[in-house]
Structure formats: structure tokens, C-alpha cells
Amino acid sequence: MNMPNFHQRKLFFIVGPDGSGTDLMQKIMNSFFGFCNLKESKTIDTKSTSLWTPVRRSGDFDSLEKFIEENWRSEFFVECTPDSVFCLSELLGNFPDANYIFLEKNPKEIVISQLNKFRGGSDILERYYHIDNLIMEQDDLILNREQYYSKFTLKQILKQSQTQKKFQSGFTIRYESLIQSFYSQISEIEKYFGIMANLENANSIMKKWLQNKPRTFEIKDLTDTQAISMIRTACRMWNY
């Protein structure tokens, strides 16, 4: 099932590692005039399986395309599921005329975000989810938390770095720039894609995001030498 080209030109994918600001970017894009969708592309069963899993396993886009068609309620549609970073070659082949926004963020901050996501609790279900969805390997279960999320982040950044240059309609934005130069970045997005932002709504989303963002974290830095080595590699890939 292939979506018509005129739909593809109004379809936006936000791509970036889990914890890189993709959720914020999706909320901001959804505040632009004519945009819809604030859901991740997942099943509604108890496992909440990513619809990118069959894409990764066999290149099957049927479930994902059905999800998009069923949830498309406005002129533009924005899809944002971090698992898509592992399917970039397939994504480009199936949606060559779609629009792409690539998120980058300091890799160390991505890992710290992941670590604090599960502070005070177990992340075993998250690890099994990654393994079941062919993102990580069974042997990764024995890694400590810093090593695990550093490897997870490095794999995502490696995949994105290897592939995103092939996207002619791709726009790259850094999370830090979005936070520090909000109006400038929104203007760049408007010009690049020929769309119009509702600045009042977009600014409200950013303010709420910053207000709700925790000021202190249980984990503030990395200490494991293997984890630090992996993140240094990731930083070099993105020039951080």
C-alpha cells in the first residue's frame, strides 16, 4: 500500500534518538497551522508494539501506513516515533517525497535523560522491548545502566549519521538551538518547508515544556569508563 505522492508532500517525519527532543518537536509542529497527530505509531494492544517493527523485520509498511491514514485529520500529518531512526533507508525508499526533520542533541544529555527516565525503578521491560523489536541484543541485558543506554544512544546516532545525508528534503535542528534561539529556529522551519507557525501556540508549548522540565536530576553525569568512551564516539559523530 503506497500513499499518493500529494499525501507524501504533506507528510512530516520527525527523526531522532529517544531522548533527543522529538516529543517536544512533535508538539511544536502540531501547533503549526494545518497539522495533526500527537501519537506515537504503536499498536493499542497490551504490549504497545511499535509499528516500525514490521518495517525493520521485513520492510512491511502496511500497519504504519494504515495508522497514518486513520489518524490523518488535517492538511498535514506529523509522525514521531523514535524507533524510526532504525528504519531510515526503508523510510526513504517508501516515502521519498515526504518531509523530514532530524533532531540532534548532546549525546551525553540523551543518555542522562534515559537514565533519569527510570530512576528509582527497573528498566528491564524497556530492555526486553528493545530486544523484542530487534533494536538491542540479548547479551545487552547484562550491561549496567550507563553502558546500556550509552550503547543504545550510540547505535541510534550511528544509524542516523550514516543515512540522513541521503534525504534531500531533510532539515536538521539541534535541540540546544531550539531551546536557546526558539523564534529563529521556528522561522527557519517555516522558510524551509513553506509552512506557517502559530507562534503564540508554539511559544506556549515551549514555555510549558521548560517549566515542567525537572530542575535537578538524581543522575547528573556519567561515571562508567565504557559508557563515557561510547558517548565520546557519539559526540564526534555529531561534532559535540
NUTIKOL-157260 format. One record per residue (C-alpha): y, x, z. Coordinates in steps of 0.05 Angstrom, whole numbers, plus 5000, padded with zeros to 4 digits. Layout:
YXZ/...
***
This chain:
500050005000/506450334977/513250064996/518149944939/523050504924/529050084941/526049985011/524850735018/532150885005/533850445064/528450725109/530051265160/525251715198/527552095260/523152705268/522853195326/518553445383/517152995442/522953105490/527953345437/532452735439/529152305387/529451695433/536951775441/537951885367/534051255351/538350845399/544651135367/542150995296/540350295316/547650185335/549850335264/551549725221/545349415189/539949805227/533949535265/527849755305/527450065374/519850105377/515150695370/509750575318/503750435362/498249925368/499049375420/492149485450/490949785519/490650495491/497350425455/494750875400/499751195352/499750905282/500551625258/493351775280/490051495216/495351865176/493452515209/486052385203/485452135132/492352035102/491851285113/498850975118/496650235116/497550095191/504250455194/506950105132/504649435158/508349575224/514749755186/514449135142/513048675200/518848955242/524049045187/529448535205/535848825176/538449225118/536049895144/529950085186/529250685231/522450955252/521951445310/515251675338/514552405359/507352425331/510352405261/512153145267/504753305256/504552895191/510653165154/507153365089/503652685085/510252335103/514052675047/508452514997/508351775016/515851665027/519352154980/525551714974/526551565048/531851885093/530152395147/533752625209/530753245242/532253375315/532454075346/533454245419/532854875461/525154945465/525455135539/529154495554/524054095515/518454385558/522254265622/523353545601/515853475590/514253785658/519053325694/516352715658/510152775701/513053075765/509252845825/503552555783/497752745739/498552845664/491152815649/491852155610/497352475567/492853065553/486952625533/491652225489/493652865453/486453075445/484152385421/489752375370/487953075343/494353405369/491353865421/484354155433/479254025487/480054735513/487354585528/485154165588/484354795629/491455045616/496454985673/502254515661/507255035638/502255335589/500054665563/506954385547/509455045521/503555055472/504654325455/512054445441/510755085401/505754715357/510854165343/516454655327/511855075283/509854465243/516954225236/519654915217/514255015164/515454345130/522554075139/525654525086/521754135034/525553495050/531453455002/534252835037/533553135107/539253215156/538353685216/542153565280/541753945346/541353565410/546454015442/551453885386/550253135391/552053165465/557853635460/561053405394/558952685391/564152395345/563852985298/556252925292/556652165281/561752285225/557052795192/551352285193/555851755162/558052215106/551152495092/547551825086/553351375065/552450915125/557450655176/557150735252/559450235303/563050755344/564150305404/556750145410/554550855395/559351145447/556850635498/549650855486/551551585495/555351455559/549551055588/544651605567/548752135603/549751705665/542351555671/540152275658/537652585724/542453095751/537253515787/530153655769/524153835810/522654365758/528654755732/525555355697/519055665672/515456185713/508756285677/508856905632/504356605578/508755985575/515056395571/512156815514/510456185474/517455895485/520756545463/516856485398/519255765390/526455975405/526256495350/523855965300/530055545314/534956115329/535955935402/
***
